[in-house]
Amino acid sequence: MSRDKEDYKELFKASNFIPCKSPEGFPPGGDCFTFSPEFGEGYYWYYEVPGQYNIKIHDFSFCKDEVLDFEIPECLSVTWYDSISGEELNPYRSLNCNVIKSFLGGYEPYRALIHRNIPIRSIGIEYRPDFFHQILKNNFGTIYEDPKSAFKSIDETSNFPEMKKLLWEIWNYNGAKSSAALYYDGKVREALALVFERHRKINEKAKTSISPADEELLKSLGLYINDHYADRITIQSLSKIACMGTTKLKSTFKVYYGMTIADYMQKVRIDHAEHLLAFTDLPISEVAKAVGYTSSGHFAELFSSSKGLLPLAYRKAFRCK
């Protein structure tokens, strides 16, 4: 069941957001909200065509760690995260920046822990079922009977430059307010087409069919990496553990996890580093070593690329009262 604009305004009010004038740097035509000072700072910009789609821009931070727990109507969404720090709780996984994230709403409550003082900076589009079904029927026929698979395929990807570019173009739109509705409608439809065209191409190129037995081996391999992320792990050792040749392992791993083995290991290491920076007093060089990096400079570059802040800046922001 979709919400109308008044429902969302009530939701913002209940979440301690106050209506305000859009500051410089936000596009025209939407509604803007700011935090009550005791809860955080920054802005939430929102534009909606009821029953079809909405566009959301987040540029705010909380004063303290916040657990978000709310129902989301049935929808499909795509979002670029420029900055965020926290964890989704159901199922548990780290929230990352510099990635495209998709979300399937309407199936279970959304729960997440958002870390204090770290900016949530993102822009996304949320599609209602009647709208995306009609668009897909008109453009793709019966190719995608289940649109969820296309959106799942882009979740947590850092390799979708076309979508990142499109979303930033929306944020940076500075045309007349009178033409904003037409501009947003065109971009929203273009973004939907990008998701499905990308998925179609991936399916055409995918030469690896993963058997149920191989899926179990890959799942176990992921757990092994999670436990041994600080060790010197070679592709040869992983190949033996997975009972696969190196070529097959590389291709099936990328299909199953949506990223290379090296990228997966880096993600696990950086996620653990985030915890050490927040909850221990280990020097940055020791944090780097603890998660498997011999060079603190290289570790700092990777952490900044993943989390949007250098390690020391992240620690200071997290601990700021």
Buried (B, 14 or more C-beta within 10 A) or exposed (E): EBBEBEEBBEEBEEBBBEEEEBEEEBBBBBBBBBBEEEBBBBBBBBBBBBEBBBBBBBBBBBBEBBEBEEEBEBBBBBBBBBBBBBBBBEEEEBBBBBBBBBBBBBEEEBBBBBBBBBBBBBBBBBBBBEBBEEBBEEBBEEEBEEBEEBBBBBBBBBEBEEBBEBBEBBBEBEEEEEEBEEBBEEBBBEBBBBBBBBBBEBEEEEEBEBEEEBEEBBEEBBEBBEEBBBEEBEEEEBBEBBEBEBEBBBBBBBBBBBBEBEBBBBBBBBBBBBEBBBEEEBEBBEBBBBBBBEEBEEBBEBBBEBBBBBBEBBBEBBEEE
